[in-house]
Amino acid sequence: MFSEISGELPDFLGDFTPGAVRSDRESWSAVPQVLRNAVLCDAEAAVASAWPLITASDYREYTATGNRSRFEELYFTRRRMLNDLVLGELIEGEGRFLPDIVDGIFLIAEESGWQLPAHNAYERSGARLPLPDNSQPVIDLFAAETAALLATIVALLGTALNDISPEISARVGRDIESRILLPYLGRHFWWMGRGSERMNNWTAWITQNVLLATFSLRTDQATRRAVVEKALASLDAFLKDYAGDGACEEGVLYYRHAALCLHGAVTVLDTVAPGLFAGIWQQPKIRNMAEYIANMHVAGRHYFNFADSSAVVGPCSAREYLFGKAVGSPMLADFAAADRAAAERPHLPEEWNLWYRVQELLVGHRIPRTEAKPTPPKGDIFYPGIGLFIARDQQFSLAVKGGNNGEGHNHNDVGSVTLYKTGRPLLIDVGVETYTAKTFSPRRYEIWTMQSAYHNLPTFEGVMQSAGEAFGAREVEVEFGEASARASMEISGAYPAEAQLRSYRRTVSLQRGRHVEIVDAYDGDRSAVLSLMTCLAPTVTAERIDLADLGSIFVDGADTIEIDEIEVNDARLRSAWPGKLYRLRLPFAGRLLKLRIN
């Protein structure tokens, strides 16, 4: 799709300006006063705060202990503070924040490496090095983000910075050339794509930010052409791993780093080569990718989640709205407008990408608010590329995940069910804890949240599902009708041979206006125990499970049900769930287990 355009590139590739420059007082004065006040408050708080000190010991902590969050808090706080200062200067335009902005630029420019310790390697699965080697820069997600941040500052504040010293912009240009452009053009990083190797969000995310940095600075035409040609090949490598249905196998959280960054990359390309990329927006696959987030929405901040996505996701911003407009999707544009309007702080104070925040301030207040009302229930959908079935009625929102256990950020969850009732979680996918070195290591599936035993799935005398593309669902059948919707799949193939399992057929149906049914039939040599995960305190009798005030599960075919209480202490999990979760364990009395959820 993209590489075909390489031969049509114009002789001259223009500039990209990521927003209104500081001298454009008309644009910045149009930002509503309530947002202006919030931005200036954040900028003043940044002036009053000390810049975080980052030591070599902080960087080495990841390889020493596996902890990545403490270093990342220091690293991202620096960038958010600089963001806040720049936005304050753009809003006010009086030079008050410029000295601190210069301090922030030079602090970041003087970091030995812009890549995170967790990504400090030269091969995809290579050993993480304890310290960065500034003679051989690594381009990871956040090295590229940092380049985009600094390039955006120079593009929007360049004249004011040059009045202080031309060395400020010159330093940024030199660092981006040595840390990003030269290694980008001179070597191969795995996320660039090669042959059939699977890509993920890294490809679109980094490519967007490399393009943003390249075209926001005064780079030469030879560099621009070389970057674009390489970027187009990478975007094709990214797209090849999406089915035509547009589903993001990494979960809804990563949509914003994958499909939405594809939108950002094409936005830059469409600006620097006007008209050449217009056809991309018309591709059905691109539109499907864009609309995915709206189809995954349940209610409020809750989304159907799997893989490393949380069940609670932050509100949409101007980016989703602009994506909807670009691909001609009123559904997505209206969803994003309504979702964004419900946000308490629409200037994105926690975001570290300055371009996103600039877009939000300049575009966000122009988004129509007429759609900011409760949205009607969304329809049913099936994503065959990842085997994801979604059905809804006025009361229930149901998802069943098929696919395989080789998908990105996988949790060994083939066949798992997620269920909401009146917008509240009833059967849940727990999500993922705070990332550590173990999360992306060979020991990943020692983590409880990654195990099928902590999803709504069976275990066979302790034997759980296995990781890898070979372990997946078969014989998937999906039906959508006016009275009911049904998904049925054979999931025995998701388990290893030691499960001694010949068949496990799961059938899940939504009987519209009535209830949800789960019917599991299995044939194997080991006894089966079905786990059900919930965030509601259960009350259990012989044939019934009551989940607080939300609903009841009527059970047919189980022996004595046991309850495990799970304390939730991890900060990432606590952002979605209360302090205690529950696992219900239902032993099969025979070969058939039926659940009716009212």
C-alpha positions in Angstrom: 0.0 0.0 0.0 2.7 2.5 1.0 5.8 1.3 -0.8 4.0 1.7 -4.1 4.0 5.4 -3.5 7.8 5.7 -3.2 8.2 6.0 -6.9 5.8 8.9 -7.0 7.4 11.1 -4.4 7.8 14.7 -5.6 11.2 16.2 -6.0 10.5 18.6 -3.2 9.2 17.5 0.2 7.8 20.3 2.2 7.9 21.3 5.9 5.6 20.1 8.6 4.6 22.5 11.3 3.1 20.6 14.3 0.7 23.4 15.3 0.6 27.1 15.5 3.9 28.9 16.2 4.4 31.2 19.2 4.0 34.3 17.1 0.5 33.3 15.9 -1.2 35.0 18.8 -4.6 34.7 17.1 -4.6 30.9 17.2 -3.3 30.7 20.7 -5.6 33.4 22.0 -8.6 31.4 20.7 -7.9 28.6 23.2 -10.8 28.9 25.8 -9.9 30.6 29.0 -10.6 27.6 31.2 -7.9 25.7 29.3 -5.6 28.6 29.3 -5.8 28.8 33.0 -5.2 25.1 33.4 -2.1 25.2 31.1 -0.6 28.2 32.8 -1.2 26.6 36.2 0.7 23.5 35.1 3.5 25.7 33.6 3.9 27.7 36.9 4.0 24.4 38.8 6.8 23.2 36.6 8.8 26.4 37.2 8.4 25.9 40.9 9.5 22.3 40.7 13.1 20.9 40.6 14.1 19.0 37.5 14.5 15.3 38.3 18.1 14.1 38.7 18.8 11.0 36.7 21.9 9.1 37.7 23.7 6.1 36.1 22.5 4.1 39.1 18.9 4.9 38.2 19.5 3.7 34.7 21.2 0.5 35.9 18.4 -0.4 38.2 16.5 -2.2 35.5 19.2 -4.7 34.7 20.0 -5.0 38.4 16.5 -5.6 39.8 14.1 -5.7 36.9 12.3 -2.6 38.2 11.6 -0.1 35.4 9.0 2.2 36.9 11.3 4.2 39.1 13.6 5.3 36.3 10.6 5.9 34.0 9.0 8.2 36.5 12.1 10.4 36.5 12.4 10.2 32.7 8.8 11.0 31.9 8.5 13.7 34.6 11.3 15.7 32.9 9.4 15.5 29.6 6.0 16.3 31.0 7.5 19.3 32.8 9.1 20.5 29.6 5.7 20.0 27.8 4.0 22.1 30.5 6.5 24.9 30.2 6.3 25.0 26.4 2.5 25.0 26.3 2.5 27.8 28.9 4.8 29.9 26.7 2.7 29.2 23.6 -0.5 30.2 25.5 1.0 33.3 27.1 3.7 34.4 24.6 5.6 36.7 27.0 8.8 34.9 27.4 8.2 34.1 31.1 8.9 30.3 30.7 11.7 30.5 28.2 14.6 30.2 30.6 13.2 27.0 32.2 12.4 25.6 28.7 16.1 26.1 27.7 17.1 24.3 30.9 14.8 21.4 30.1 16.0 21.1 26.5 19.6 20.9 27.6 19.0 18.5 30.4 17.4 16.1 27.9 20.0 16.8 25.3 22.7 15.9 27.8 21.2 12.5 28.7 23.6 9.7 27.6 20.8 7.8 26.0 17.2 8.6 25.1 16.1 5.0 25.1 14.6 3.4 28.2 16.7 0.9 30.1 14.1 -1.8 29.3 14.8 -1.2 25.6 18.5 -0.8 25.7 19.4 -3.6 23.3 20.5 -3.9 19.7 18.4 -7.0 18.8 14.7 -7.6 19.4 15.3 -10.2 22.1 18.8 -9.2 22.9 20.3 -8.7 26.4 19.5 -5.4 27.9 22.7 -3.4 28.5 23.1 -1.7 31.9 24.1 1.7 30.5 23.6 3.5 27.2 26.4 3.7 24.7 26.1 7.2 23.2 28.4 6.2 20.3 25.8 3.6 19.2 22.3 5.1 19.8 19.3 2.8 20.1 16.1 4.1 18.6 13.3 2.8 20.7 9.8 4.2 21.3 10.9 7.0 23.6 14.1 8.0 21.8 11.9 8.7 18.9 9.3 10.4 21.1 12.1 12.6 22.6 13.3 13.6 19.2 9.7 14.5 18.2 9.3 16.5 21.4 12.5 18.6 20.9 11.8 19.1 17.1 8.3 20.3 18.0 9.7 22.8 20.4 12.1 24.2 17.9 9.4 24.4 15.2 7.0 26.3 17.5 9.4 28.3 19.6 12.4 28.5 17.3 12.5 32.3 16.8 12.2 33.0 20.5 14.9 30.4 21.3 17.2 31.9 18.7 16.8 35.3 20.3 18.4 33.7 23.4 21.0 31.8 21.5 21.1 30.1 18.1 22.9 27.2 19.8 19.7 26.0 21.3 18.1 25.0 18.0 21.5 24.0 16.6 22.0 21.6 19.6 18.6 20.0 19.1 19.3 19.6 15.4 22.7 17.9 16.0 21.4 15.6 18.7 18.4 14.5 16.5 20.8 13.9 13.6 23.2 11.8 15.6 20.8 9.9 17.8 17.9 9.4 15.4 18.4 10.3 11.7 21.9 8.7 11.1 21.1 5.4 12.9 17.6 5.4 11.3 19.1 5.6 7.8 22.3 3.7 8.5 21.2 0.5 10.2 18.3 -1.9 10.6 16.3 -2.0 13.8 13.8 -4.9 14.2 10.8 -2.7 14.3 11.5 -1.3 10.8 10.2 -4.6 9.4 12.0 -7.3 7.4 10.3 -10.1 5.4 7.6 -11.9 7.3 8.8 -10.9 10.8 5.8 -9.8 12.8 5.6 -6.1 13.7 3.6 -4.4 16.5 2.8 -0.9 17.7 6.5 0.0 17.8 6.6 0.2 14.0 3.9 2.8 13.6 4.7 4.7 16.8 8.4 5.2 16.1 7.8 5.8 12.4 5.4 8.6 13.2 7.8 10.3 15.5 10.8 10.0 13.2 8.7 11.6 10.4 7.6 14.3 12.8 11.2 15.1 13.9 12.5 15.0 10.3 9.9 17.4 8.8 9.6 19.7 11.8 13.3 20.6 11.5 15.0 22.2 8.5 16.5 18.9 7.2 17.8 18.7 3.7 15.9 17.1 0.8 18.1 14.1 0.5 17.6 13.2 4.1 13.8 13.8 3.8 13.5 11.5 0.8 15.6 8.7 2.4 13.5 8.9 5.6 10.2 8.8 3.7 11.3 5.8 1.6 12.3 3.9 4.7 9.2 4.9 6.6 6.9 3.8 3.8 8.4 0.3 3.8 8.0 0.1 7.6 4.4 1.2 7.4 3.7 -1.6 4.9 5.4 -4.1 7.3 3.1 -2.8 10.1 0.0 -3.2 8.0 0.8 -6.7 6.8 0.1 -8.0 10.3 -3.4 -6.5 10.5 -6.3 -8.4 9.0 -8.7 -6.6 6.8 -11.1 -6.2 9.7 -8.6 -3.7 11.4 -8.6 -5.3 14.8 -5.6 -4.6 17.0 -4.4 -7.8 18.5 -2.5 -6.0 21.3 -5.7 -4.7 22.8 -7.5 -1.3 22.8 -4.8 0.4 24.9 -2.3 -0.2 22.1 -4.7 1.1 19.4 -3.5 4.6 20.4 0.1 3.6 19.8 -0.6 1.6 16.7 -3.5 2.6 14.4 -3.6 6.1 15.8 0.1 6.6 15.2 -0.4 5.3 11.7 -2.9 8.2 11.3 -0.2 10.6 12.7 2.4 9.3 10.2 0.1 9.7 7.3 -0.9 13.1 8.4 2.8 14.2 8.2 3.2 12.5 4.8 0.0 14.0 3.4 1.2 17.5 4.4 4.8 17.3 3.0 3.6 15.6 -0.2 0.1 17.2 -0.7 -2.4 14.9 -2.4 -0.1 11.9 -2.8 -1.4 10.0 0.2 -5.0 11.0 -0.1 -6.0 7.5 -1.3 -4.7 5.9 1.9 -7.6 7.4 3.9 -10.1 5.8 1.5 -8.8 2.2 2.1 -11.4 0.1 3.9 -8.7 -1.5 6.0 -7.6 1.8 7.3 -11.1 2.8 8.2 -11.6 -0.5 10.0 -8.5 0.1 12.0 -9.7 3.6 12.9 -13.1 2.4 14.1 -11.8 -0.4 16.3 -11.7 1.7 19.5 -15.3 2.7 19.2 -16.4 -0.9 18.7 -14.5 -2.0 21.8 -16.2 0.5 24.0 -18.6 -0.7 26.7 -19.6 2.3 28.9 -17.8 5.2 30.5 -14.1 4.5 30.7 -14.7 0.7 30.4 -13.6 -1.2 27.3 -13.4 -4.8 26.3 -9.8 -5.7 27.1 -7.4 -8.5 26.5 -3.7 -8.9 26.1 -1.8 -6.1 28.0 -4.7 -3.6 27.8 -6.5 -2.4 30.9 -10.3 -2.6 31.2 -10.2 1.1 32.0 -8.9 3.4 29.3 -8.4 7.2 29.3 -10.7 9.4 27.3 -10.4 10.1 23.6 -8.6 13.2 22.4 -8.7 15.3 19.3 -6.6 12.5 17.6 -9.4 10.0 17.5 -11.8 12.7 16.2 -9.3 13.7 13.5 -8.8 10.1 12.5 -12.6 9.6 12.1 -12.8 12.7 9.9 -9.8 11.6 7.8 -11.3 8.2 7.0 -14.8 9.5 6.6 -16.3 7.8 9.7 -19.0 9.8 11.4 -19.4 7.0 13.8 -15.8 7.3 15.1 -15.8 11.1 15.0 -19.1 11.3 17.0 -17.8 8.7 19.5 -14.6 10.6 20.0 -16.3 13.9 20.3 -18.7 12.6 23.0 -16.0 10.7 24.8 -13.6 13.6 24.8 -16.3 16.0 26.1 -16.7 13.9 29.1 -13.0 14.3 30.1 -12.3 16.4 33.1 -9.0 17.7 31.8 -9.0 17.8 28.0 -5.5 19.4 27.7 -3.9 16.0 28.3 -1.7 16.8 31.3 -0.3 13.3 31.6 0.7 13.1 28.0 4.4 13.3 27.1 4.0 13.8 23.3 3.9 17.5 22.8 2.3 17.3 19.3 -0.7 15.5 20.8 -1.1 18.2 23.4 -0.8 21.0 20.9 -3.5 19.4 18.7 -5.7 19.1 21.7 -5.5 22.8 22.6 -5.8 24.1 19.0 -8.3 21.7 17.6 -10.1 20.2 20.6 -12.2 23.3 21.4 -13.5 23.4 17.8 -14.9 19.8 18.0 -18.7 19.9 18.1 -20.1 19.2 21.5 -23.6 18.3 20.3 -22.7 14.6 20.4 -21.8 14.9 24.1 -24.7 12.8 25.3 -25.2 9.2 26.3 -24.6 7.0 23.2 -27.0 4.2 22.3 -25.9 0.6 22.6 -23.4 -0.3 19.9 -24.1 -3.2 17.6 -22.6 -6.7 17.3 -19.3 -7.3 15.5 -16.9 -10.1 14.8 -13.2 -9.6 14.1 -12.1 -12.9 12.4 -8.5 -11.7 12.3 -8.2 -12.2 16.0 -11.3 -14.3 16.6 -13.0 -11.6 18.7 -16.8 -11.9 19.1 -18.8 -9.0 20.5 -22.6 -9.0 21.1 -24.8 -6.5 23.0 -28.4 -5.8 24.0 -29.9 -3.2 26.2 -28.5 -4.9 29.3 -25.4 -7.0 28.5 -22.2 -6.4 26.7 -20.4 -9.7 25.9 -17.1 -10.5 24.3 -15.5 -13.9 23.6 -11.8 -14.0 22.5 -10.7 -16.8 20.1 -7.5 -16.3 18.1 -4.3 -17.9 19.3 -1.7 -17.5 22.0 1.0 -16.1 19.7 -0.6 -12.7 19.3 1.1 -9.6 20.6 1.1 -9.1 24.4 -0.7 -12.3 24.7 -2.2 -13.7 28.0 -2.9 -17.3 27.1 -6.6 -16.5 27.0 -8.1 -18.4 24.0 -11.8 -18.8 24.6 -12.0 -16.4 27.5 -15.3 -14.5 28.1 -15.7 -10.9 29.3 -19.1 -9.7 30.4 -20.6 -6.4 31.4 -24.1 -5.8 32.7 -25.6 -2.3 32.6 -22.1 -1.1 31.9 -20.6 -2.7 35.0 -18.0 -5.4 34.9 -19.4 -8.9 35.8 -16.9 -11.4 34.4 -13.5 -9.6 33.9 -10.2 -9.8 32.2 -7.8 -8.6 34.9 -5.3 -7.0 32.5 -1.6 -6.6 33.3 0.4 -5.4 36.3 3.1 -2.7 36.1 5.7 -3.7 33.6 9.0 -5.2 34.9 11.9 -7.1 33.3 9.9 -10.3 33.8 7.0 -9.1 31.8 8.8 -9.4 28.5 11.1 -12.3 29.4 10.9 -16.1 29.0 9.4 -16.0 32.5 6.4 -13.9 31.3 3.9 -16.7 31.9 4.9 -17.1 35.5 3.0 -13.9 36.2 -0.5 -14.7 37.3 -2.3 -12.2 35.2 -0.8 -13.9 32.1 -2.1 -17.3 32.9 -5.3 -19.0 31.6 -6.1 -20.1 35.2 -6.8 -16.4 36.0 -9.1 -15.9 33.0 -12.5 -17.2 32.6 -11.2 -20.6 31.4 -10.7 -24.2 32.5 -7.7 -25.8 34.0 -7.0 -29.5 34.0 -5.4 -30.7 37.2 -3.2 -27.6 37.1 -2.4 -27.7 33.4 -3.1 -24.3 31.8 -2.9 -23.0 28.2 0.4 -22.7 26.5 2.0 -19.7 24.7 2.6 -19.7 21.0 0.8 -19.3 17.7 0.3 -23.1 17.5 -2.1 -22.9 20.6 -5.4 -21.5 19.4 -9.0 -21.9 18.7 -10.4 -24.1 15.9 -13.8 -24.6 14.3 -15.0 -21.1 15.3 -18.7 -20.5 14.5 -20.4 -17.2 14.9 -24.1 -16.3 14.5 -25.9 -13.0 15.0 -29.7 -12.9 15.0 -32.5 -10.7 16.2 -33.3 -12.8 19.2 -29.8 -14.1 20.1 -26.1 -14.0 19.2 -23.8 -17.0 19.6 -20.1 -17.9 19.4 -18.9 -21.5 19.5 -15.3 -22.7 19.3 -13.1 -25.7 20.0 -10.3 -24.5 22.5 -8.6 -27.8 23.3 -5.9 -26.8 20.9 -4.8 -24.0 23.2 -3.7 -26.6 25.8 -0.5 -28.7 25.7 -0.5 -32.5 25.4 -0.1 -33.0 29.2 -3.7 -31.6 29.6 -4.7 -35.0 28.1 -7.6 -33.2 26.4 -9.3 -34.5 23.3 -12.0 -31.8 23.0 -13.3 -28.8 24.8 -16.2 -27.1 23.1 -17.2 -23.7 24.4 -20.5 -22.1 23.3 -21.4 -18.7 24.5 -24.7 -17.0 23.7 -26.5 -13.8 24.4 -30.3 -14.4 24.6 -31.3 -10.8 24.0 -33.4 -9.2 26.6 -33.0 -12.3 28.9 -29.6 -13.7 29.9 -26.2 -15.0 28.8 -25.4 -18.7 28.6 -22.0 -20.4 28.7 -22.0 -24.1 27.9 -18.7 -26.0 28.2 -18.5 -29.7 27.0 -15.2 -31.5 27.3 -13.6 -34.9 26.7 -10.3 -35.6 28.4 -8.5 -37.8 31.0 -7.9 -35.1 33.6 -10.6 -33.5 35.8 -11.5 -29.9 34.8 -12.0 -26.8 36.9 -13.5 -23.7 35.4 -12.2 -20.3 36.7 -14.4 -17.3 36.7 -12.9 -13.9 37.5 -14.9 -11.0 39.0 -14.4 -7.8 41.0 -17.6 -8.3 42.9 -17.8 -10.1 46.2 -19.6 -13.4 45.5 -22.1 -15.3 47.6 -22.2 -19.0 46.7 -24.8 -21.7 47.2 -24.9 -25.2 45.6 -26.3 -24.1 42.3 -26.0 -20.3 42.3 -23.5 -17.5 42.5 -24.8 -14.0 43.4 -22.4 -11.2 42.5 -23.3 -8.3 44.9 -26.2 -6.3 43.5 -25.3 -6.8 39.8 -26.5 -10.3 38.9 -26.5 -14.0 39.4 -24.9 -17.0 37.8 -27.0 -20.2 37.8 -24.8 -23.3 37.7 -25.6 -26.7 36.3 -23.0 -29.5 36.4 -20.5 -28.3 39.0 -19.3 -29.8 42.3 -18.5 -27.6 45.3 -17.5 -24.1 44.2 -14.5 -22.5 45.9 -13.6 -18.8 46.1 -10.1 -17.3 46.0 -9.6 -13.8 47.2 -6.8 -11.9 45.4 -5.4 -8.7 47.0 -4.7 -6.0 44.4 -1.7 -4.0 45.4 -0.2 -3.2 42.0 -0.7 0.4 41.0 -1.5 -0.4 37.3 -4.2 -2.9 38.3 -5.6 -0.6 41.0 -6.2 2.0 38.2 -8.9 -0.4 37.0 -10.1 -2.5 39.9 -10.8 -2.3 43.6 -8.5 -3.6 46.2 -9.8 -7.2 46.0 -10.6 -9.5 43.1 -12.2 -12.9 43.3 -11.6 -16.2 41.4 -14.4 -18.7 41.5 -13.3 -22.3 40.9 -16.0 -24.6 39.6 -15.1 -28.3 39.4 -16.9 -30.2 36.7 -19.2 -32.8 38.1 -19.2 -34.6 34.8 -18.4 -33.6 31.2 -20.8 -30.8 30.8 -21.0 -27.5 32.7 -23.8 -24.9 32.0 -24.0 -21.3 33.3 -26.9 -19.0 33.0 -26.1 -15.4 33.9 -29.0 -13.1 34.7 
